[in-house]
Amino acid sequence: MLVLAALLVPDGAGPAAAKDPGVTFVSPEAALEQGINAYRGGYVEFAIPALRFAAGKGEFLAQYLLAAILSDNSGPHTDHGEAFRLLRQIVVNNSNIDPDDDPRAPYVSKALLSFGEYLNRGVPELKMAANPPMALRYIEHAAKFFGNRDAQFALAKMLISGEGGRKDPALALHFLSTLVQGGHAGAQAFLADQYWRGTIVAKDETRALALAELAVKGAAPTDYLWIDEIYQNIYCGMNEPRRSEARPLVQRWGQFFGFSGRGARKSESEQAEMGFVPTRTCSDGKPVPLLEELRGPGSLPPEGAIAATPPRVDRNGVRDVGAPGR
């Protein structure tokens, strides 16, 4: 059980105060409904007052959604101080709910992770310094108690670097291996980089490229740049014969891990609209394969479609991704 009494925050960092004193609604439930509808319709500026009213009355979903809006650096409504207060309120009131049966559990686990990330880097708006040891506690709670996969990934990286005052590479590799086999693109790319560098695992270029290729196949748009950078670095650092050695391993692991492309990234035209198109050429002029070439024709299901069931594979015949050999 996570004990929250020791959490130190500056004065005024309690529940968020209403910033729209002139805005009122029939009820918190009506405000929440209006806020959600406005948000879904793209009218965030109208969603915020409604959500803030509902959040002030204790509506859980309003607190969560408002925190998500205010913590988004890409939007015009960023307010990290208020977002932190909202997340703290969610964490204090809900961190020990039933992770299996309570419908709030997925949201609470994400709030715990976001709260931990704020603690890890500090909140200048509240004059609050970074506190990695405390951040580790909340991220670990989201990872272990709630089983949040992104929190497990964040925890693994902290346990490898020692950030937060604790170093445990063995536990980190346990989480990474489980996440890799579950199709977590970030963990696949991170572990690929470890195999490439030979840091916490023995250097294995073939395994590094295979994992990196799996990662680019399943990378979400939000992870586009850093996963693509790892893949290109590994691909361009290998000669063609070594690249060919990785091909059977990619196919084998792709079946074993049940890759379906559901998290696949945006198309080239969509990337261009977002303002960036990654470099796809090595220093020697060798072009890096496009994602469409990696996936193959028809491998990405239409938006909203249910992915096909992956083929049956004898799991006993495939070694663990972290084990020696292939």
C-alpha positions, 0 to 999 in steps of 0.5 A: 500500500502506498503511504501518501502522508510523507508527500511534501508539496509547497503551500497552495499545492492542494486541490485546485482552486476554481479559476472561473468564479463566474461560471456555474452549472446546474450540477457537477454531472451536467458540467462534466457532460458538457465538458466532455462533449465540448472536448470531444468536439474540439472546443477545449476552451469551452470544455475547461470551465465546465471541467474545472467546475465539475472537478472542484465538486469532486468529479473524478473524470473531470479532474483527470481530463482537466489534468490531461489538458493542462499538462499538454505542452503542445496545447495553448492551455498548459498550466503545469501547476494546476495539472500537478494539483489535480493529479495530486488530488487523484493520487491522494484519494484513489491510489489504493483502489482495487486495480482489477475491479474498479473502473477508475483504475486505468485512469488512476494508474496513468495519473500516478505515472504523470504525478511521478514524472512531475515529481521527477523533473520538478514543477517550477510553476510551484517552485517545487524542486525535482524529487527523484526518490519520491517520484520512484515510489509513485511510478513503482506503485503504478507499475506494480500495483496497477500493472501500468505498462508505461510505468513499468517502462519508466521504472525500468529506465530509472532502475538502470540509471539509478535515478531515484537512488536505487539501481536494480538492472536485474529487475529492470531487465525483467520488466523490459523483457515482459514489455518487449514480448507484450509488444511495447514499442518503447521497451523494444527500442530501448532494449535494442539500444542496450544490445547495440551498446552492450551496456546492461546486456551483452552486445548483440547487433543482430538482436538489436536490429531485430528489436529496433525493427519491431519497435518501428513497426509498432511505434505510436506517433508520440514516440516517432522521433526517438524510436526512429532515431534508434532504428536508423542508428542501428541500421546504418551502423551495420553492413548488409550481411549483418542486416540480413541475419536479423531478417529471420529473427524479425519474422520469428519474433513478430509472430511470437509477440503477436505484432498487428501494427495497431500502434503504427505511426502516421503516414509520411504526409501526416508527418509532413503536416506535423512539421517533420519528416525524419532523415532516412539516409545513412552517412554513406548514402544508403537509404533506410527502409520506409515503414511501408516497406518494413510492414509489407502490403496490407499489414496495417489494418484500417482505422478502427478495424479489429486486428486479425488474430496472430498465428499460433506459435509454439512458445516453448520453441522460442527462447526468451528475448533476454536469453543467450542465443536466438 
